[in-house]
Amino acid sequence: MLGFMRRFDESYQYAKEIVDRGDIGEITLVRCYGIDPSSGLPSFVQFAKNSHSGGLFIDMAIHDIDLVRWFTGQEIKEVYAIGNNFAYPELAEYGDTETGAALMKLSNDAIAILVSGRNAAHGYHVETEIIGTKGMLRVAQEPEKNLVTIFDEKGVRRPCSEHFPERFKQAFINELNEFAKCIIERQVPGVSAKDGLESTKVALACTKSFETGKLVALEDEAK
C-alpha cells in the first residue's frame, strides 16, 4: 500500500463516485492545482541544498499524477513541463523549481494540466477540476480552513488551511485504518505498487522535460 492520501479524502472519494457513475460523461480534461504555503519555502530551500527531494514533480506533483490516473483510469503517454524560480532563484542551483506546470496527454487522448508550487502566500492550496462531456466537477475550489467567515476592516475573509496535514488530516486517518484493515483481513490494498511505479515514471518524465525543455514520451522512456 502506498501513501497517496488524497484517495482517502472524503471529498475526493465522493467525486470519484460521481465520475464512476458517468454523471459528467467521458473525461476530456483534468486540471490539478497544488501549492504549499510560502511560509515553508525558506526551510525547503535549506532542505533542497542539503538533501535530494527528487524535485518538485517527484516530491509534490506525484500526488496529482496519481489523481489523474485514478479518476480517468488511463495512463499518461506524453508530458511537457516547465518551471520558474522567482521568490528563491537559488533553488535553480540545486536543480529544483518553486513553481512548475506540466501538460499531459493520456492514453485515450484526454488532457491533464498540473500546476505545482511552494509559494502560496494565502496558505496551503489544493484543488482538482474534472471536465467531462456531460458536465464538470471541482474539488476544494477554495482552500478553506473551516466554516468561519471574518468580517472586519480588511473586508470579508475565510481562513485557509496552513499545511497539508491540516487539510488532509482525516484522509491520513482513513488511510491508516484501511492499511490496518488490509493486514487484519488479508485484503489487497486499493493503492497498489503499480500505482506508485506508474506515477513515478510520469514524475521522472516531467523532471526530464523540465530539465531539457522538450516533450517526453513515456513509451520512449521505457525502451
C-alpha positions as MATLAB code, in Angstrom:
seq = 'MLGFMRRFDESYQYAKEIVDRGDIGEITLVRCYGIDPSSGLPSFVQFAKNSHSGGLFIDMAIHDIDLVRWFTGQEIKEVYAIGNNFAYPELAEYGDTETGAALMKLSNDAIAILVSGRNAAHGYHVETEIIGTKGMLRVAQEPEKNLVTIFDEKGVRRPCSEHFPERFKQAFINELNEFAKCIIERQVPGVSAKDGLESTKVALACTKSFETGKLVALEDEAK';
ca = [
       0.000    0.000    0.000;
       1.293    3.460   -0.919;
       0.718    6.845    0.700;
      -1.454    8.578   -1.892;
      -3.634   10.014    0.893;
      -5.885   12.111   -1.353;
      -7.629    8.917   -2.458;
      -8.802    8.588    1.156;
     -10.182   12.129    1.427;
     -13.993   12.093    1.619;
     -14.398   14.885   -0.944;
     -12.177   13.118   -3.466;
     -13.928    9.812   -2.818;
     -17.309   11.443   -3.435;
     -16.004   12.996   -6.649;
     -14.737    9.566   -7.745;
     -18.221    8.101   -7.210;
     -19.702   10.827   -9.425;
     -17.143   10.179  -12.158;
     -17.543    6.396  -11.978;
     -21.338    6.698  -12.298;
     -20.817    8.587  -15.529;
     -22.622   11.685  -14.251;
     -20.243   14.061  -16.027;
     -19.737   11.820  -19.058;
     -16.384   10.894  -20.528;
     -13.481   12.827  -19.049;
     -11.834   15.180  -21.524;
      -9.601   17.247  -19.211;
      -8.268   17.151  -15.652;
      -6.706   20.206  -14.008;
      -4.791   19.781  -10.753;
      -3.525   22.670   -8.643;
      -1.327   22.066   -5.600;
       0.806   24.723   -3.919;
       2.439   24.628   -0.492;
       2.382   27.755    1.723;
       5.169   30.267    1.187;
       5.874   30.210    4.929;
       7.621   26.872    4.456;
       9.719   27.884    1.464;
      12.823   29.150    3.319;
      13.182   25.852    5.203;
      12.640   23.924    1.994;
      15.477   25.824    0.316;
      17.797   24.548    3.046;
      16.350   21.065    2.641;
      16.959   21.175   -1.110;
      20.513   22.355   -0.501;
      21.412   19.559    1.915;
      19.456   16.621    0.538;
      17.735   15.239   -2.538;
      13.934   15.500   -2.521;
      13.715   14.428   -6.148;
      12.477   17.837   -7.201;
       9.044   19.428   -7.428;
       7.450   16.904   -9.769;
       8.507   13.863   -7.745;
       8.157   15.461   -4.310;
       4.780   17.159   -4.873;
       3.187   16.672   -8.295;
       3.230   12.877   -7.968;
       0.069   13.115   -5.822;
      -1.745   14.903   -8.643;
      -0.344   12.457  -11.186;
      -1.909    9.670   -9.141;
      -5.239   11.514   -9.085;
      -5.201   11.815  -12.871;
      -4.651    8.068  -13.253;
      -7.221    7.261  -10.553;
     -10.018    9.424  -11.904;
      -9.514    8.647  -15.584;
      -8.384    5.025  -15.467;
      -5.878    5.971  -18.166;
      -2.103    6.019  -18.360;
      -0.129    9.130  -19.293;
       1.768    8.868  -22.564;
       3.327   12.319  -23.142;
       4.400   15.181  -20.881;
       5.799   18.663  -21.321;
       6.890   20.507  -18.179;
       8.192   23.981  -17.380;
       9.059   25.848  -14.184;
      10.476   29.023  -12.674;
      12.067   30.434   -9.515;
      11.052   33.994   -8.661;
      10.965   34.086   -4.853;
      14.070   31.916   -4.381;
      16.230   31.853   -7.542;
      18.862   29.829   -5.661;
      16.626   26.761   -5.982;
      17.822   26.544   -9.576;
      21.339   25.876   -8.256;
      20.018   22.709   -6.621;
      18.147   21.550   -9.718;
      14.699   22.344   -8.337;
      11.926   24.836   -9.028;
       9.449   26.647   -6.804;
       6.663   26.715   -9.399;
       6.115   24.118  -12.094;
       3.480   23.172  -14.636;
       3.013   20.103  -16.797;
       0.807   19.467  -19.811;
      -0.026   15.804  -20.352;
      -1.654   13.639  -22.995;
      -3.357   10.495  -21.732;
      -3.609    7.128  -23.463;
      -7.113    7.970  -24.728;
      -6.005   11.477  -25.802;
      -7.657   13.208  -22.836;
      -5.656   16.116  -21.389;
      -4.259   16.780  -17.914;
      -2.825   20.068  -16.672;
      -0.816   20.116  -13.443;
       0.326   23.191  -11.528;
       2.571   22.597   -8.510;
       4.437   25.042   -6.335;
       5.844   26.029   -2.965;
       4.908   29.705   -2.737;
       1.205   30.241   -1.921;
       1.053   33.379    0.221;
      -2.514   32.638    1.382;
      -1.831   29.109    2.703;
      -1.928   25.505    1.529;
      -3.968   25.321   -1.682;
      -5.088   22.148   -3.423;
      -7.903   21.765   -5.920;
      -8.855   19.438   -8.746;
     -11.167   20.147  -11.674;
     -12.524   17.427  -13.941;
     -14.282   18.290  -17.197;
     -16.431   15.708  -18.946;
     -18.670   15.501  -21.995;
     -21.795   15.976  -19.846;
     -20.570   18.234  -17.068;
     -17.727   19.072  -14.730;
     -16.838   18.995  -11.058;
     -14.335   20.728   -8.840;
     -12.879   19.508   -5.543;
     -11.777   22.128   -2.973;
     -12.410   25.216   -5.035;
     -11.309   27.312   -2.064;
      -8.732   26.065    0.460;
     -10.879   26.959    3.472;
      -9.662   26.116    6.974;
     -13.181   25.798    8.420;
     -16.654   27.367    8.184;
     -15.632   30.643    9.853;
     -16.067   33.900    7.923;
     -14.384   37.040    9.303;
     -15.899   40.479    8.679;
     -13.613   43.370    9.694;
     -11.786   46.450    8.409;
      -9.930   44.227    5.938;
     -13.177   43.097    4.335;
     -14.644   39.589    4.275;
     -12.142   36.774    4.831;
     -12.177   32.978    5.073;
      -9.157   31.418    6.849;
      -7.160   28.900    4.786;
      -5.520   25.622    5.737;
      -1.904   26.303    6.637;
      -0.362   22.988    5.557;
      -1.215   19.586    4.110;
      -1.505   17.678    7.440;
      -4.312   20.061    8.385;
      -6.166   19.810    5.055;
      -5.836   16.028    4.788;
      -5.923   15.087    8.494;
      -8.944   12.802    8.131;
      -7.577   11.348    4.897;
      -4.420   10.230    6.722;
      -6.565    8.621    9.432;
      -8.716    6.874    6.823;
      -5.586    5.689    5.050;
      -4.101    4.178    8.218;
      -7.400    2.483    9.052;
      -7.540    0.988    5.560;
      -3.946   -0.215    5.880;
      -4.705   -1.920    9.190;
      -7.870   -3.463    7.759;
      -5.947   -4.893    4.807;
      -3.475   -6.536    7.180;
      -6.091   -7.904    9.582;
      -8.448   -9.162    6.865;
      -5.669  -10.096    4.433;
      -7.101   -7.874    1.705;
      -5.304   -6.404   -1.286;
      -4.835   -2.605   -0.846;
      -6.672   -0.339   -3.249;
      -3.466    1.618   -3.904;
      -1.011   -0.814   -5.461;
       2.716   -0.883   -6.114;
       1.880   -0.447   -9.807;
       0.133    2.841   -8.990;
       3.324    4.071   -7.368;
       5.521    2.799  -10.184;
       3.470    4.364  -12.971;
       3.142    7.701  -11.173;
       6.884    7.745  -10.516;
       7.602    7.126  -14.207;
       5.448   10.123  -15.096;
       7.052   12.327  -12.431;
      10.520   11.416  -13.721;
       9.403   12.196  -17.273;
       8.156   15.600  -16.100;
      11.506   16.253  -14.442;
      13.333   15.309  -17.634;
      11.078   17.560  -19.698;
      11.648   20.440  -17.274;
      15.413   19.965  -17.452;
      15.626   19.540  -21.241;
      12.775   21.794  -22.352;
      11.486   19.008  -24.597;
       8.353   16.893  -24.864;
       8.892   13.463  -23.293;
       7.042   10.355  -24.471;
       6.667    7.712  -21.762;
       6.926    4.946  -24.365;
      10.396    6.149  -25.348;
      11.489    6.273  -21.699;
      10.534    2.617  -21.252;
      12.893    1.437  -24.002;
];
